[in-house]
């Protein structure tokens, strides 16, 4: 009887353990997964063939799963994303969190949400982003690779630039409000994600911080 009671308690504890809710992901953890999906979406889309080619030579890439742009003559917006850098061995670093904030006065109507990738091609461009707030067009030359499915297809890929911007957009947006955007690190999210005090350079260049689950993102970015 005692054995039966002990067995019943063991089964009950196992059922209770299975019934517990799964560990809720933090905002940074969710963003890393969304960045993985964004990269996979753009890199496997035939309309973005040039993007896949550039990734083979890229020094880094900033992936923004949801960039909001809105305005009527006076535009603005932005989003949070993850930056990874390629080391001398060809391997990608863990993710560091960055924001891109826009303030554009171009001719703009309506609004849009974009999945965006900024492919960083030069050491100059990568170091500018890592070391300080960087203003696109001023601190780093930027070219539009492709925005949407009907505007600017392939434009700018032949130009010598520090970065190329690719975006998959929905909605109406009459101006490419990329130049003038400011990219800056989100140190608070970096610290939360890695569970300790971090620096962008420590994450991206020194490889002093590591999360094994972030390798799923790196595998998507590695050319096949």
C-alpha positions, 0 to 999 in steps of 0.5 A: 500500500505504501508503495502504491501511495509513493507511486501515485505521488510520483505520477502526480508530481510529474503531471504537475511539472508538465502542467507548469507554464513554459519559461516566458522569453524576455524581450531581448530573447524574443527579438533574437528569434524575430531577427532570425526569422527576418534574416531567413525571410529576406535571404531565401526570397529570390527578389533579394538575390543580391543580398545573399551575395553581399552577405558572403563578404559582409563584415556585419549585419544589423537586422531589424524585424519591425521598423515603423515609418510614418508621416506626411511630409514630416516623417519619423520612426525607427525600431530595435534590432540585433547586430552581429559581426563576422570574425577573422575565422568567418564565424558570427559573433553573438547578437548585440542590441541596437536601435535605429531612429529616423528623422526625415524631412523627405517627401513622405506619405502614409506609413509602413512597417519594414523588415530590414537588414543593413549589411555592413561591408567595411571595417570603417562602417562596422567600427563606426556602429560599434564605437559610437552613435552613427548617423547614416550618410554622415558617419557611414556611406549607405546605399539602398539595396532594395526597398519593397518589391517594386521600388529600387530593385537592385539599386545601389549594389554597384556603388562603393558603400559602407552599408547596403540597406534591404527592406521588405515593406508593407504599406504606402511610403513615398520616401526612402527615409534611411539617410539621417537615421541614427544607430545606437546601442541598447546597453540595457538589453545587452546586459539583460540578455547576457546576464552581466555588464557588457560592452558592444565591442566585448560582444561583437569583437572580443567574443567575451559573451556567449549565449548558445541559443543565439547560434540559430541566428548565426546558422541562418547568416552563414552562406550555404 
